[in-house]
Each structure stands twice: as C-alpha cells, then as structure tokens.
Amino acid sequence: MKAVVCVHGWPPEQDFDWIRQAMEVVIVGHTEKRSIGESRPWLQWIVDNYDVLPNRVFFSHGHQSSWHCDHNISDIVQLQAPVTMLSPLTFNGTYPYTGLNRFHEALFNSSWQSWYNDHDIGNRRCCSESFVNAESIRKTDRRVYQELLATMETKSWPWGWVWENTWQSLFETGPTRSTDEVIKALQEMPDEVGLTQNWTRLHQQALSAYQTVLPVNATNS
C-alpha cells in the first residue's frame, strides 16, 4: 500500500504521520495551481508508476480532518472494495463545469448529462480522495493517461473539478471506448466555451451543493 498525497505549497502545512503509521507516503503537486488541484499530480504519478503500482493506493489531500473528510487510517486500510471514494459528502447536483461534456464523450462515448443520469453521479462522494486497487487504475491504458495529461496542457478548463466528477468512473469502468479511439477523441477535442474561469465562485458553488451522508466504513464502495 502507498499514499499519494497532493499538497499545495511547500513545506506542507499538515503532518502525515497519521498516514505513515499504516503505509508509505509519496508527496506530489506542491507547485500546482488551485484550478488544477490534485488532478495532474495524481495523473503524472500514475503514468510514472504504472508498471510498478502497489496493490492499493490511497489518493489523499493529506488532511486527516477537514470540511470534506474525517479519516481513520485503520479503517481505510481495511477497505476491500476495488474503489472506495472516501468523503462523507455527495455531489447532490449537476455541475456544468467547462469540459465535462467533451471529456465524457471522449472517455465514455456519452454526454455528461446522460452519464450523470445513468450512473447516479449526484449521490456519489465528492472531493476525489479514494482508496483504489492497482487493477482499477489499470482499467485505463497508460497511453490514455499520458494523453489526458497532454490534453490538460492545451485546455484551460477547471480541471480539478472536471476530474472530481470523473475519477470514480474511470477507476470503476475504465474508458468505454478503445484506447486508440479515446486518444483520437482527446486529440481532436475542441475547446469548449462555458463558465467563466472564476475559481473562487466555482469552489463556493461546489461547497454549497455538497451534502453530508453517513461516514465511510469498511463495507462501503
């Protein structure tokens, strides 16, 4: 097991001993912009470690307790589901973030609205932190992860929020198109005019919509 912890700023403000008591900690992302969040650092780590993934990965923001989490590392390491999203909050709403529709068409051959309805996204856990096995990560070919990183370099979308709505689907199902089809779709994906890139407003919108559910435990998935 290994924790991939994304922090903003250096040195980190938080202590990671609560994680280290159970697994190794790798720190990534301390130079990343808020609009990118943990998305690019986690993707880059997956690409770099694809062939040597540990059996389980805890994708973490590093906080033991915050507005979106209240973690007990002993409970986390007991989780058996292939993918467990760890926040006690759900999305509780449809987000029209720039890029989500094009992104889901490229990965899943589905509009964002259709995918949202078919997979009950509104009741999924927010905020991206997860405990995932290697097999789930490898449902997506490394070439797709590499192309996703390249796409993020060319599109000025609110990637942190786009990925917050995408991680679970990618880990649980992988792309529903072939690797070559996904790469072609990503390369041909036009820019998308949508919400003004006001990160503070987007964050406030997300916070106002998240809804508390029962705490995560060793049986939820």
N, C-alpha and C positions, 0 to 999 in steps of 0.2 A: 504493500500500500504506500501511496505517496500523496501528499497535499501539494497542489499547485496554487500558490497564494498570490493574488494580484493586489498590489498596493499602489497608492498614488502618493508620490513624494518620497524622498529619501533623506534621512533614515526613516523606517516605518514608525508610525506613532504607537502601534499596538505591539504587544508581546505575543509570540506564537508558541510559547511553552505548552499551552493547553492543547495544541495540536501535536507538538513534538513528543509528548508522553505516549502517543499511540503510533506515530508514523513520521517518516522523513518529510521535511518541508523544503520546497523549492519556491523562491520568491521571484516573481516576474512583474513587468509592467510599470515600474515606478516612474517612468518618463511619459506615460501615455496620457492623452487628453481625456477629459471627462466625457466628451461625446463618444469616444471610442470605448471607454471603460475597460472591462476585463476581456472584451471580445478578441481583440488582436493578440494580446499577450498569451491567452489560452490557446488560440489557434496556432500561434507560432510554436508554442511548446508541444502541441500535438504533432505538428509536422516534424519537428526536430527529434521527437522521441517515438515516432510511430512504430518503429520496428522493435523497440525495447520497452514498451509500456508495462508498468506494473499491473498486477491483476486487478487492482482497484485504484481509482483516482478520486480524491476529494478536491473539487474545484471550489476554491474558497476566496472570500474577500479578506480573510484574516481576523475578523471580529468574532469573538465568542458570543457577544450580545450586542445587538443594535436594534434599530427600528424594524428591521426585516429578519432578524434571526435571534435565536436563543439556543445555542448549540451545546450539546453534551457529547464530547468526543467518544466516550464509551458507548453511547447509543449509536453514533454514526458508524463506528467500525463493525457493529453487529448487523447492519443492514444487509439483506440478502438479495433484494431485487436488482436486476441489471442496471436500472436507472432510478434514482430517487432524488427528486428536487426537494430542497431542504427548508425553504422558507415556510413560515406559518401563514403567509399571506397569499391570496389568489389575485389574479388579474382583475376579475369582476368587471370586464368591459372590453369593447373592441377598440384597438388602437390604430388610427390611420397614419402611423409613422411613415414618413417618406421611405420608400424602398421595400416595404414588406410585401407588396403585391408582386413586384418584379422578382423579388428574391424567392418567394414561394413558387412562382411559375417556373423559375429556373431549377429549383431543387426538387419540387414535388409535382410539377405539372398541374398545379392547382392555383386558382386565385386565392389571395389571403382570406377573403370573406368565406369562400367555400371551405377552405382548410379549417378556419376558425370554427365554423358551424359543425363540421363533420367530426372534429376532434375535441369539442367542448373546451376550447382554449380558455374561455372565461373562468373556468373552475380549476385551471392549472395553477401551480405555485409560481410566484413571481421571482425575480431578482437573481436568477441564473446559478446560484450556488447548488452544487449537486454532488452526489456520490455515485460513480459510474464505473462499470467494469470495462476491461480492455476490449472485449468483444463488441460492446455497444459503440465504443469510439471507432472501431474498425469497420462498422457497418458502412462507413463512408471512406472511399479510397483516398489515399494520401494526395493524389493528384487533384482531387476536388478541394481538399483543404488548402492546397497551395494556390489553386485558382481563386478560392474565396479570399485569401489574403491579398492576391493581386487585385481583385475587384474592389476591396476596401481602399486600396491606394488611389483608385480612379473615381470613386463616387463619394461626394461629400454628404453622406447620409448620416443620420443619428445612429451609428452602428451599435452602440451599447444597448439601445432599446430594441433595435431590429433583432439583435441576437438574443436578447432576453425572451423574445417571442418565438425563437427558433431552436435553441439548444435542445430542448426536450424532444422535439420532433425528430431532429437529426440523430440524436442518440438512440431513440426508440425504434425508428423505422429505417434510418438512413435515407438517402435520396430515393425517390420512386422512379427515377429515370436512370438510364445507364450512365456510367462515368463520362463517356465521350459526349453524350447528349447534354449533361449538366455543364461540362466545361464549355461546350459550344454556346449554350444559352447564356452562361455568365459572360463570356467574351462578347456576345452580341447584345447584351442587355443595355438598353438606352438609359440615360439619366431620367430621373422622374421628378417632376415639379410637384411639390406638395407643401407640407408645413414649413413655415419659416423656421430656420435653424436656431431657435431660441432655446438653448439647453435648459435654462432655469425654468422656463414655462413648461417645457416637456416634462421635466422632473417633477414639478408641482402637480401636473396633470396625472402623472403616474401615481404619486403618493395619495392623491385624493380618491383614486379609484380602487386601490388595493383593499382587500377585505380579509380580515383575520379568519382563519379556520383552526381546527384542532392542531395542537403541536405534533410535529413529526415524530414517529416512533419506529421501532424496528420492523413493523409489518407494513408500513405504507409504501406505496410505489408511485 
